[in-house]
Amino acid sequence: MSSTARAAAPELPIARVLPLLPLPHLDREFDYLVPAEFADDAKVGVRVRIRFAGRLVDGFVVERVATTEHTGKLGWLDRVVSDEQVLTPEVSRLVSAVAHRYAGTRADVLRLAVPPRHAKVESEDPPEKPDVPEPVVDERAWSSYTHGSAFLDALRAGRNPRAVWQALPGEEWARRLAELAATCVAVGRSAVIVVPDQRDLDRVAAACEAAAGPDVVAALSAGLGPAKRYRRWLGVLRRDVSIVVGTRSAVFAPAANLGLVVLWDDGDDGYAEPRSPYPHAREVALLRAFETGCGVVLAGHARTAEAEALVDSGWAHDLVAPRDVVRARQPHVVALADSDHALARDPGARAARLPAIAFDAARTAVKNDLPVLVQVPRGGYIPSLACGKCRTPARCRRCNGPLALPSAPGADGAASPTCTWCGIADTNHRCTVCGSRALRAVVVGAHRTAEELGRAFPGVTVRTSGGPAVLDTVEPGASLVISTVGAEPWAPGGYGAALLLDGWALLGRADLRAAEEALRRWMTAAALVRPGAEGGRVVVVAESEIPTVQALVRWDPVGHARSQLDERAEVRFPPAVHVAAVDGTTAAIMALVETAELPEGTEVLGPVDLPEGQRLPAGGGEDRMPGDVQRLLLRVPRAAGGALAHALADAQAVRSARKNTEAVRVQIDPIRIG
């Protein structure tokens, strides 16, 4: 049918469509006529195809109206892709809030919030509505926390409590989160639980199915495949399920009548989205709680400065256990520095490169037929090398990348240091400072540690967890589990001991969050150990005078988070202020800043070289050497954060309208500033 012969829909003939276009200056709605044949299908929230600048593009209908303010000729909706209203009003508002918070476009956020369509899945018959069993809640476990029972009562009453929950060592935290979700479902509301990775997702999903029944739980993750993931996502949209468990993008799940959003371990790097506009799942959850008024819980064994700021402001409440309960549940923690003098006192300890007290803790646990957890900061064999004489880090002569020993020496004892950047072996390495050919290990990797411990504990099973082979659980009985940080498997009944090696490697990173991250990693591992009253011991190889180490010894994540927040406020870094990182060539980022109408009092810091390890901006930056890309920081008080994001978004739109193709990346409050 030709466009001249088309008839418009008799009611609300205008559809306001948000096209999925990457250009910032096109982040707005455009009016289109709705043909009469699409009058019923072109509902708010459906996917449509429109003709834009001569080509067909995807979009979403965000509104149906009777008139338009456009004075020119309107185009027609080309077709309605599906009559499924996949963009709910609540998620649409959340998408707008996230785009505004992170100086991005709604099209970019929508790609994170709404999964790609799978036509066959949409045509499947929906399952029957399941019966929701009465939730079984361990009241005694929750009563261990101050105000824990009151928090449950608030959920049962349909209220929207907000809390930062400090899980006790040895806590069945997955079961506790499942109880919160099941409590919401029992009163006719839904819950969204967001976790960092697939291991945690599997564990929490199983706990939710046990608490509320398998038919009301949807587990969402990128690894499901497009059809399976879309099927589960549609189940949430159609209200077939009431509990959503997933990784970071699940925070956008279209759960109806939302009662609670939970994030477990909000300090995990996996919550930071690597795609534009780089939102953090914690901030999205807080925005969603603000938009909908639902309850929210940030939970974990440790605590971030951002979570502590919410408690300090009064927006969220503390959900912590009294000190006497903490002391009864925590393992006995000992801190000591690794030294040659300490190692010399015990030949076995020297063979395993462990301080004598750590070796003794492992030996005692093995003797009692209990597993021992050994946490190392790096994988591989020897992932970092330095000059054996002057201790200068060993660098590749070709690309200046760090040298490592990727595997054990061969039968002839020879092994060549290899660059971790370009992969080329340097068989004749010579120190650029002193000229020495000798090399020493800066940090020992998981495989080398397993090799040494195997020799020190003959006959004991040695397992490794990390990289592509991450263990979920370990069998009961004496064993040594060598794990990289974040890959620690769960042990039924708890580990007899945990050895946290090379603490300086975590604490010594040039990172604003180094201390917070180190404590989070240590507490995650130490929480898997039996209580001290049952013989559980944790040995952290680090200087005991360091405040972060003392926080672990005392098991005081709240006090540590408060001190971190005070330090950030003193030096004016997030969350005490808002910071925007602008990456690109010097000319591009300075042009952006000159275009932007920055809030009064904005501090401009830099530009400096892009921090090591940061990816280059997409769209032109890949063709340049890393030295050509600079980073500029813009810092404003918290009250001006929205104005800064708005100014930068407008400046990006101006550059886009001028067809400036030189890439500039804008990140609001990135987790890695320098």
N, C-alpha and C positions, 0 to 999 in steps of 0.2 A: 504494500500500500504506500503511495507517495506521501511525503510529509504534508503537501497541500490538502490532501483528502482526509487527513487524520482528524479525529475528534478528540478533544480533551476530556478528561474525567469530569463527570457532572458536579462532583463535590471535591473541594480542596484540590484544584487542578494543578497546583504548583508544588513541586518537590524541591526542597533545599537539600542539595547533595554535597557531601564532603568528598572530593576526589582524592585518591591515594597517589598523590604526586610528591616527589621528594623535595621540591623547591619551596623554600620558606615563604616567599612572597605569594604563593598560591595556597597557603594554609588558611582557607576560608571557604564558606559555603557558596555554591552557585545555584541559581534557580533554573529549573528545567520543567517543561510541560509534561504532564503525566497523560499518556494516551489512555483512551477509555478502556482498552483491553487490559491495561495494567492497574485499573482503578482500585481493585481489591488487593492485588498482590504487592503494590508499591507502598508497603507500610513503613512506618518509622523503624529504623534499625535493620532493614534488609539490604543485601548486596545488590548493586545495580551496575550496569555498564552505560557509560555516557560517552558522547563524542566531545573531545576537548582538544582545541587547536588542531583539528583535522584528524585526530586519531582516537581510537577507542581506549578508554581507561576505566579502571575499577573505582567504585565509590560506595558510600553508604548514604542512605536517606536519613537525614537527621531531623527533618520536620516536613509536615504537609500543611500548606497554607492556601488561603483563597486568593490572595493577590500578591503581586510582586512590585518592588520598587525599581526594578530594572526597566529602563526606558527603551531599550532596543528590542530586537527580535529574540525570543527565547528558543533554544533548541529543545528537542524531545528526548526523553529517556529512551535509550536504544533498546534495552531489555532489562527485565528483572531476573537476576541470576538465580535467585531462590526466594521463596516467600518466608523463609525462616528468619525471624527477627533476632539476628545474632548479636546486634549491638543494643544492649538494653540501656534505658535512660540512666541508670545508676553507673554503669560502666562508661557510658559516654561522658558523664560529668567527671568521672575519675580520670579518664584519658585527657580531658582538657586541663584538669588540675596538674597532672604529671607533666604535660607539655609546658605549661606555664612555669612550674617549679624548676624545670631543667632547661629552659630556654630552647626547647625543641619544637617539633611540629607534631600535630595530632596524627598525621599519616604514619610517622615513624612509631609512635606509641601504639597505634592500632595494630601494627604488625606484631607487636609483642603481646597485645591483649587478646586478639581474635585469631585463632589458628586458621590456616587455609581450609577451604571447603573441600569436602569429599562427598560428591553427589550421591553415591550409592548408600552411604551411611544415613543420609537424611531421609531416604525413602524406607528405611527399615521400620518395622513396627516397634513402638516403645514397649518396654517391659511393664509388667503389672506393678502397681504401687505396692511396695513392701510394707509389712507390719513392722512398726518400730518397737523393739523390746524396751522394757524399763531399764535404764542404765544402772549398772552395778558400780558404785563408787566406793573406793577405799577411804572412808571417812577418817580413819585413824592416820593414814598417810598424810592427808591434807591438814589434819589438826597439828602435825609436827611444825607447820609454818604459822607464824603469827598472822592472824586474819585469814588463814587459808580456808577455814570453814565458812567465814563470812563471804568470801569470794564465791564459793560454790552456791551459797544461799542467794546471792545477787543474780547469778545466772539462772537459778531455778525460778526466780521471781520475774524473769524476763528483762532485768535491768542490764546495763551496759558498762560493767566495771572495766577499768584500765589498770594494768599492773605490770611491774617488772619482777619476774619470778626467778629467784636464785635457787636452783635445784641442788639438793643435798648430794654429797658424795654417795655413790652406790644407789641413787634413786632410780626407780623404774620410770624414767621421765617419759618414755613413749606411752606407757600406760596412763600416766597422769594427764598427758595431753589428750589422749583418747577419752578419758573421763570428762574432761571439760567439753569436748565436742559432743559427746553423747548426751550430756546434760542439756546442751542447747537444743539438740534434736528432740529431746523428750518434751520440750515446751513449744515445739512447732517452729523452731528457728534453724538456721544453717550455720555451719562453721567452716572456716578455711584455715588449714594448717600448712605453713610453708617451712621447708627444711632445706639444708644446703645441698645434699647429694642423694644419689640413688640408694645408697645403703641406709641412710636415715629414713628415706621415703618408704622403703620396704618394711622397715621396722615399725614405723608409726602407722602405716596403712594396716598392717596385720593387727596391731593393737586396737585400732578403730573398728575393724571388722569384728573383733572379739567383744568389744564393748557395745556396739550398736547394731551389729549384723552386717554381713557382706553386701547386701543389696542397697544400702544407703551410703556406701563409701565409693568415691571415685579417686583413683590415684593418677595424677597427671605428671608426665615427664616427657622430655624431648625424645627419649630413647624408645618410646612406644611404637613409633611409626605413624604416618599421617592418618590412616584409617582408624586405627585403634584409639589414638589420642582424640581425634575428632568425635568418635562415638561417645567416649566418656565425657568430653566437654559438652556435647549436646545433652547428655543425661543431666548435667548440672543446670544447663540453660532451661531444660524442660521440667525441672523440679523432680526428676526421677530419683535423684540422690540428694542428700543433705549435708554430707561431709566431704570436703575436698582436701586431699593431701597432695602436695606437689612441690616442685622446685620453684625457682624465683618467679617464673611467669604465671604460676598458679595464683599469685596474689591478685591477679585481674579476673579470676574465675567468676562467671556471672551467677553466683549463688544468690538465690532469692531470700528475702527476709533475713538478711545476714545478722547473726547475733554475736559472732566472735571471729577475730583474725588473730592467729598465733604465729610468731616466728621463733623457731628454735635456733639458738646460737647466732644471733644477728651480727656478730663480728666476723663471720666467715666471708672470705673474699668472693665466694661463689654467688653471693647476693648482688654483686655489682654487675649490672648488665653491660656487656662489652660493645653493644650496638647503640647507635644514636637513638635517643638523647642521653644514654648512659644512666638510667635511673637506678637507685638502690632499692631493693625490695622492702627494706625496713621503712624507708621514707614513703614508699607507695602504700604500705599498710597503714601508716599513720595518716596519710592523706585520705585513705578510704574510711578510716574510723572517723575522721573529722567530717567527711562529706555525708556519711550515712548515720553517724551517731552510734555505731556498733561498738562492742567491747574489743579490747586489744590486749594481748599479752606478749611481751618480749621475754623469752625464757632462755636459760642456759646455766652452765656451771660457773662461768665467768661473767663479767659485765663490761660493756663498752661505755665510753664517756658519753656517747649519745643517749644511751639508756639512762645513765645516771642524771643527765640533764633533764630528762622528762620527770624523774622523781623529784629532783630539786625544785623544779618549777611548780610542782603540785599537780601536773596534768595526769601523772600516773602514780600509783601507790607501790610501796615496797611489799613484796611477798617473800619474806625471808624467814629462816628458822632462828630461834634463840641461840645464843652462843653455846650454851651447855649441850644443846642437841647437835650443833655443828661439831663440837669437840668429840662427842661420842661417835659420830658417824665418819669423821675424816680419818684417813690413814696417818700413821706417824711419818712426818716429813723431816728429812735431814738435808741440809745444804752444805756443800763443801767444795773447795777448789781442787781441781785436778793438778797434781804436782809430781815431779819425778821422785821427790823424797817420800811421798805417801805410797807411790807405786813400788818403791824399792823394798818396802817392808814385807811384801807378799809376792812370791814368784808367780802364783796363779793370777793375781790381779795384774801384774805386769804383762803376762801373756795375753790377757784380754783387754789391755789398755783401760783398766778400770781402777779407780781408787779402792783401797782395801775395804773400806766400809761398804761400798757398793757391791763389791765382789762377795762380801760376807752376807749381805742381804739376799743376793741371788742364790747363794749356796744354801742358806737356811730355807728359802721357799722351795727349792728343788728337793731338799731333804724331806720336807713335809708334803711332797707329792703335789705341789701347786705350781701353776705356770708363772713365769716371770716376763714382764713386759719391758722391753728395752727400746726407748724412743730415741731416734737419731734425727738430726735436722735435715739430712740430705740422703737421697738415694744413690745408687751406683756403688763404685768401689772406692776410689779416692776422687771425689768430685772437685777438689780444689787443691792446687799445688803452690808452693812458694819456694824461694831460694833457700837452700839448706844452710847458707852462711849468713846472709843479711836479712832474710825473711821477707824480701820484696816479692809481691805476688807475681807468679809466673804468667807471662802473657805471650800470645802467639806473635811471631815475627811478621806474619802476613796481614792479619786483620786486627791485631791487638786484643783478641778475645782471650778469656781465661783458659789456662791449660788444666787438664784433668787426666787421671789414669782410669780409663773406662772399665778395665777388667784386671783380674789377677795376672801376675807375670806368668809366662809360659814355663815349660819344663827347663829351659836354659836360663831361667831367671830374668830374661829380658822383657821389658815392657816399655812402650814408647808413650810419652805424654802426648795427648791429643787435644786440639782446640775444640771447645764446646760450641763455638760459633760456626767455623768453616769446616770442621771435621778433619783437618789435615794434621797428620802426626809430625811432631818436631823431634826427630831422633837426636839432633845435636844442639839441644837447647843450651843457651848460655845466658846467665843473668845480665841484664842490661846495666845494672848498677855496679856490681862487684866482679862480674865476669866468671863467677863460679858455675860449674856444671852440676853441682849437687842440688837435689830437690827434696823437699819434705812435704808431708801431708799437712794442709791447713785444717781440714776437717775430714774425718773418716766416714765413708758412706755406709749404707745398710749392708751391702754385700761383704765388704771388708770386715765390718763389725761381726756379722754372722760367722765368717771364717775364723776370726780370733776367738769368739765365744765357744765355737765348736771344739776348738783345741783345748780351751780352758775347762770345759765341762764335757769330758768324753762320755759317750753313752746317752747323753740327754738330747732329745729331739730339738732341732733348731728350725724354726719357721720364719719366713720373711713376709712382710705385708707392705705393699707400696707399689707405685707405678702401675703397670698393667695388671698386676696380681695382688689385689687387695682382699684380705680375708675378712669375712663377716664375723665369724666366731672361731674360737679355738676349743678343742676338746679338753675335758678335765684331765688332770694329771700333770706330772712334771714336764715342763717344756720351756724353751726360751723363744720368745716371740720378738723378732727384730722388726720394728715398724718405723716408717717415716712419719713425720708429724701429720696428723689428720687421717691416717690409715690404721689406727689402732683397733684391732678386733675386740669384740666383747667376749668375756670369759665367764661362763656360768659359775656362780659362787664368788667371783672376783679373783683378781690376781693376788698372789702372795707378796709380790714386790714389783715396783716399777723403778727403772733406772732411766733418768732423763739426762742424756749425755750432751756434751758440747753446748751447754747453755749459753755461752758467749756468742755462738753463731746466730741465735735468735735475738738476743739482747743487743748485739753489736751492729745490727742492720741500720743503715742510714735512712731511717723511716720515722715519721712522726708517730706511727702506731706500733713501733717495735716493742716497747714494754707491754702494752696492752695485748698484742698478738702473742708474745712469749707466755704471758700468764694464762691466756686462753688455751694455748696448746698444752701447757703443763697441766692445767686443771682438768682438761678433757681426759688426759691420760691418767692422772692421779685418781680421778673419780671412779675409775674401773678397778681400783685396788680395794681389798678388804679393809674394814675399820682397823685402827691401831689396836683396839682391845682384842682383836682376833689375830694379831700378828702382822697386819698389813704395813708395809714400809715403802716409803718413796724416798729415793736419793736423787737430788738434783745437783748436777755437777756445775756449780756456778758459785761466785763469791757470795757469802751469806750476808754481807753488809748491803747488798743492792736492795732497794726498796721492793722491787718486783719479786725478788726471791723471798724476802720476808713476808710479803703478802701470801705467797704460796705456803710457807711454813705455818703461818697463823690461819690459813684458809680464810682470807679476808678480801674477796673480790670487790666488795662494795667500797671499802676504804681505799683500795687501789684505784678504782674507777673515779672516786671523788678527787683523789690527788691528781689523776690524769686530767680531769676536767679543770681543776684549778690551774694546772700548768698550761693548759691550752688557752685558758682565759688570759693568763699573764702574757703569753707570747702572741696572742690574738690569732688563733687557728681554730678551725671547726672542732666542736660544734658551738664554740663561744661566738664565732662570727661566721659569715658566709664567704666562700672563696670561689671564684671562677677561674679555671685554668684555660687559657686560650693558646692553642698550638697551631703553628704554621710557620711560613717564612717570616722574617722580620718585617718586610714590607707589607705582607698580607695582614698580620696581626695588628700592626700599628694603624693600618688603614681602617680596620674594623673598629678599633678603639676610638679613632677620631670621628668615625661616623656615629657611634653610639652616644646617646644622651645619658651618660652615666649619672647615678645618684650623687648628690652632693656629699663630699667627704670620702669618695672612693679612693683607696690607695692603689697605686700602680706599682707592681714589683716586677722588675726584670726589664727586658727579656733576658733569658738565660738558655743554655743548651737544653734540649729535651732530655729529661732524666733517663738514665740507662735502663733499658728493659721496656720502655714505653713504646707502643706501636705508633707508626707514623699515621697522620691523618689520611683518610681515604680520598681518592680523587686528585691525584697529582703529587701527593707527598711521597709515594712509593718510589718515584723516579729519582729522588734526591738522596744524597748521603745523609745519615742521621745528623751530622753537624750543621746542615742547612736548615733544620727544623728547630725553631725556638719555642719557648714557653713563657707566656706572660701571665702573671697572677693579678687578679683584681679582688680586693678585699673590702668588705663593707660590714657594718654592724648587722646583727640578726634582723633588726626591724627593716632594713633596706634590702634584704635578700630578694624579695619579689620584684622590687624595682630594678635591681641589677639584672635579673633574668629577663625581665621584659625589655630592658634596653638592649641587651645583647641579641635577643630574638628579633627585635626590630632592625638592628644593624645587619644581621644575617639576611633578613628579607630585602633590605636595600641592596646589598651585594648581589643577591640572587636576581633581583629585578634588573640590575645593570649587567647581568650575564658575566659576572666575575667568576671564572672557573677555578681560580687558585684556591686550594683547599684550606679551610680554617676549621679546626675542631674546638668546640666550646663544651666544657664539662663543669657542671656546678657541683661543688663539694666533692671532688674525686677522692677516692680512698687513698690514692698515692699522689701526693702533691709534689714531692721533689725526690 
